[in-house]
Amino acid sequence: MKTIILFLLAILVIWILFRPVTKKELDRYNDKDNWSNMGF
């Protein structure tokens, strides 16, 4: 039971850390031509 809870918590933390947060990041994330928008 503890293993399942830890696994779900790890997935939740990873999802929160790696999702696009701001409007600019969402636009960049949803743009099909995102090679020009990678921020290099």
DOZAMAR-841778 format. One record per atom (N, C-alpha, C, O): residue in one letter; x, y, z. Coordinates in steps of 0.05 Angstrom, whole numbers, padded with zeros to 5 digits, always signed. Layout:
BEGIN
aXYZ/...
//
This chain:
BEGIN
m+00017-00024+00000/m+00000+00000+00000/m+00017+00025+00000/m+00012+00044-00014/k+00038+00025+00016/k+00056+00048+00017/k+00070+00052-00009/k+00075+00075-00017/t+00077+00030-00023/t+00090+00032-00049/t+00072+00046-00070/t+00082+00062-00086/i+00047+00039-00070/i+00028+00052-00089/i+00025+00081-00083/i+00025+00097-00102/i+00024+00089-00058/i+00021+00117-00051/i+00047+00132-00059/i+00045+00154-00070/l+00070+00121-00054/l+00095+00134-00062/l+00097+00136-00093/l+00107+00157-00103/f+00088+00116-00107/f+00089+00116-00136/f+00071+00138-00147/f+00079+00153-00165/l+00046+00140-00137/l+00028+00161-00146/l+00038+00189-00139/l+00035+00207-00154/l+00050+00192-00116/l+00062+00217-00107/l+00085+00225-00126/l+00087+00249-00133/a+00101+00206-00133/a+00123+00212-00152/a+00113+00221-00179/a+00124+00240-00191/i+00092+00208-00189/i+00080+00215-00215/i+00069+00244-00213/i+00072+00260-00231/l+00056+00250-00191/l+00044+00276-00187/l+00066+00298-00186/l+00062+00319-00199/v+00087+00293-00172/v+00109+00313-00171/v+00122+00317-00198/v+00127+00339-00206/i+00127+00295-00213/i+00138+00297-00240/i+00119+00313-00258/i+00129+00329-00274/w+00093+00308-00256/w+00074+00322-00273/w+00074+00352-00267/w+00072+00368-00285/i+00075+00359-00241/i+00075+00387-00233/i+00101+00401-00242/i+00100+00424-00251/l+00123+00387-00240/l+00149+00400-00248/l+00152+00404-00278/l+00163+00423-00286/f+00141+00385-00294/f+00147+00386-00322/f+00124+00397-00340/f+00127+00398-00364/r+00101+00404-00328/r+00080+00415-00345/r+00085+00444-00351/r+00097+00458-00335/p+00077+00454-00374/p+00080+00483-00380/p+00061+00499-00363/p+00037+00492-00360/v+00071+00520-00351/v+00056+00534-00331/v+00044+00561-00341/v+00020+00565-00339/t+00061+00578-00352/t+00052+00604-00360/t+00039+00604-00388/t+00041+00584-00402/k+00026+00626-00395/k+00013+00628-00421/k+00033+00626-00443/k+00028+00613-00464/k+00057+00639-00440/k+00078+00637-00460/k+00087+00609-00464/k+00091+00600-00487/e+00091+00594-00442/e+00100+00567-00444/e+00078+00549-00456/e+00084+00531-00472/l+00052+00555-00450/l+00031+00539-00462/l+00030+00544-00492/l+00025+00525-00508/d+00033+00569-00501/d+00033+00575-00529/d+00056+00561-00543/d+00053+00549-00565/r+00080+00561-00530/r+00103+00548-00541/r+00099+00517-00542/r+00107+00504-00561/y+00086+00507-00522/y+00080+00478-00520/y+00060+00469-00540/y+00063+00447-00551/n+00040+00485-00546/n+00019+00478-00565/n+00026+00485-00594/n+00012+00476-00612/d+00046+00501-00598/d+00054+00509-00626/d+00066+00485-00641/d+00083+00471-00630/k+00056+00481-00665/k+00065+00458-00681/k+00094+00463-00691/k+00109+00444-00694/d+00100+00488-00696/d+00127+00495-00706/d+00144+00504-00683/d+00152+00527-00682/n+00150+00486-00664/n+00163+00494-00640/n+00194+00493-00642/n+00207+00497-00621/w+00205+00487-00665/w+00235+00489-00667/w+00244+00518-00665/w+00265+00524-00655/s+00227+00537-00675/s+00235+00565-00674/s+00229+00577-00647/s+00239+00599-00641/n+00215+00563-00630/n+00206+00574-00604/n+00219+00560-00581/n+00210+00563-00558/m+00241+00546-00585/m+00252+00530-00564/m+00267+00547-00543/m+00274+00537-00522/g+00272+00572-00549/g+00285+00590-00530/g+00315+00589-00531/g+00329+00596-00512/f+00326+00581-00554/f+00355+00580-00556/f+00366+00608-00563/f+00390+00611-00566/
//
